[in-house]
Each structure stands twice: as C-alpha cells, then as structure tokens.
C-alpha cells in the first residue's frame, strides 16, 4: 500500500518553525489570495494544500504545525457552532467544505465558507483533540500558488466552476487534483509537481457508468485514494451514483485521454463524500463515506485482476463491500494513525461533530 498524506483574517498566527524543512524551501512569504477554500490535503512537514475552485488555483501553505504528533482522541461536539463563534458569525452562516488531519501533529484542519453564495469568504481553522478551535491567519505566511488552466467559467451551467477541484492528494512529490475542465471531455485529473513550477494540461477521463448504462466523460471524480497494485501506483476513484474506477498513475499524462476500468457499482442515487485506504489484520480496505448509502468497507482483494464493468447494472456489482451500520451521518473522514480515523459527523439539530473511531 502506498502511503499518502492527504481568507478571512484573525490574529492567530501560524506556529513559528525553528528550521526550514525541505518542503518549505522555495515558498515565498505573503498573503495567499484565496477566493474559496475547498478540498484539503497534507504533504510532509505541515504543508497544507488547499483547492480554490473559485480562484482556479491550488495553494501550498506552510502551517508551521510540525508536531510533535499527539494523536489524541477527538470528541468535539457541535464543532460548527464553535467555529462560527470563533469567527464572529452564526452556525447557519458557515459551510464546512473539507477536513484533513495533519499527520505531523494529529490536528484537524477544516476549510470553511463564511457567508452564503459567491461572496462567501474562505476560512481555514485548526482543531485539536481537546476541542480548541483556531482560525488560521494567512497574513505573511510561506506559500506557493499554481494556477489551473481550462477551468469552467464563473457562472457555468450546473455549478461546474465549483467543481473545478473536487479532491486532492499529495503523493511522492506531486499533487493529484480531480475536477472539471471546460473542454469537451470535461472530467479530468491533474498531477502538479511540487514545488509548483508549471501546470500542464490534465488527463481527460472516460468511464463506463453501469447505473446509467453508458460511457461518460463529464462527471467528475468525487473522491479518490491512492493505492499500489503490483508495484504501480493507481487512483481508486469514486463517482456519483456510484462507480468505483481504477486508474493507473502512469496513464495520467498531460493532454492524454484515458478510459478507466470500472471495478464496482456501489449503488445509484448516491454521492460519494470521502475515502481513505487502510490496513486491518494484514489486508487492505477502502473506507468510503456516502450521502445516502452509509459508510462502506470495500475489499481490495482481486482489484488487480477485477473484470471491467461494461454493461448496465441495476444496483450493485463488482468489488465486495459491507456497510458499517454503526457509522451514520459521516460527511468527511481522514486517517489519524494506522489504527484510527477521524470523522466529521452530522449530529442532532444541525450540529457537526468530530469523532475518533477504531478502523473497522
């Protein structure tokens, strides 16, 4: 299994570093001009990658949060209310977009929209296991920016601009980005080397969608995980309704068009929300949170030789899975350590809670 590490201004500064780690070399100090804060992922040394769909950009921000890793147990009730209070607004005036755990410290980072509609301000907050909420100041921080090309225009139909970046992952010196372009085959994957030097054209991706009974090129990857198959890194990508698709990283070349291998149909009328890879008792699994079909534990056995789905599927087919009945209302998840995950869970009366679980 291949290991991966997945604004509004307040007076809280980023922690000062006593030495400049290799990941920070080449970053310039300034204020990132975030227009939105969506998908999040961590690299080494506390470097946070932030997807900005509104601004058509990817940011790398040095949080200065390099540990030591405490990996305490999260049990934070109504974190959305705590965040709203910390940034001077009401819970119904914020939207939590993503959550990522910093592997260097075990703290949770959340991307937030403050306000409604296109005028919403991007905010990034840090939460520790004790429940302390810190809005992160983006003034005078080391950062880098990569501008994305060929993104949907502001105001594009069906909210396509908001899906210019749907998920991120940092893997061995590159940031992988899923989302939509403005081209004919609009579903694409980008791989941007870090530190950012240039942004090439992405790979347009075509998949067979069993629930729809056709090949598709316009639906974006909703969430993905990186997994090694026979020594080669692959993306295991989940789409709405819910195909699970295998894509070799070697095929993701600038300007290329690639037809992914659909290895599972996990049930229609459903949107995948977040996914991680983990090992339990010597076997690898995917843990996939969904909008209407709960949290799935998906086996990876046989994924190397899985037969491609190329004909209509009424409900489910392919890689076997079980639904974890006790995990309800999960909207985001990330790995905490080899035995635990952190969840963002929909609670009662509109509350959102952060919880630690044993990996199932």
C-alpha positions, 0 to 999 in steps of 0.5 A: 500500500502506498502511503499518502498524506492527504481568507478571512483574517484573525490574529492567530498566527501560524506556529513559528518553525525553528528550521526550514524543512525541505518542503518549505524551501522555495515558498515565498512569504505573503498573503495567499489570495484565496477566493474559496477554500475547498478540498484539503490535503497534507504533504510532509512537514505541515504543508497544507494544500488547499483547492480554490475552485473559485480562484482556479488555483491550488495553494501550498501553505506552510502551517508551521504545525510540525508536531510533535504528533499527539494523536489524541482522541477527538470528541468535539461536539457541535464543532460548527457552532464553535467555529462560527463563534470563533469567527464572529458569525452564526452556525447557519452562516458557515459551510464546512467544505473539507477536513484533513488531519495533519499527520505531523501533529494529529490536528484537524484542519477544516476549510470553511465558507463564511457567508452564503453564495459567491461572496462567501469568504474562505476560512481555514481553522485548526482543531485539536483533540481537546476541542480548541478551535483556531482560525488560521491567519494567512497574513505573511505566511510561506506559500506557493500558488499554481494556477489551473488552466481550462477551468469552467467559467464563473457562472457555468451551467450546473455549478461546474466552476465549483467543481473545478477541484473536487479532491486532492492528494499529495503523493511522492512529490506531486499533487493529484487534483480531480475536477472539471475542465471546460473542454469537451471531455470535461472530467479530468485529473491533474498531477502538479509537481511540487514545488509548483513550477508549471501546470500542464494540461490534465488527463481527460477521463472516460468511464463506463457508468453501469447505473446509467448504462453508458460511457461518460466523460463529464462527471467528475471524480468525487473522491479518490485514494491512492493505492499500489497494485503490483508495484504501480501506483493507481487512483481508486476513484469514486463517482456519483451514483456510484462507480468505483474506477481504477486508474493507473498513475502512469496513464495520467499524462498531460493532454492524454485521454484515458478510459478507466476500468470500472471495478464496482457499482456501489449503488445509484442515487448516491454521492460519494463524500470521502475515502481513505485506504487502510490496513486491518489484520494484514489486508487492505480496505477502502473506507468510503463515506456516502450521502445516502448509502452509509459508510462502506468497507470495500475489499481490495482483494482481486482489484488487480485482476477485477473484470471491467464493468461494461454493461448496465447494472441495476444496483450493485456489482463488482468489488465486495463491500459491507456497510458499517451500520454503526457509522451514520451521518459521516460527511468527511473522514481522514486517517489519524494513525494506522489504527484510527480515523477521524470523522466529521459527523452530522449530529442532532439539530444541525450540529457537526461533530468530530469523532475518533473511531477504531478502523473497522 
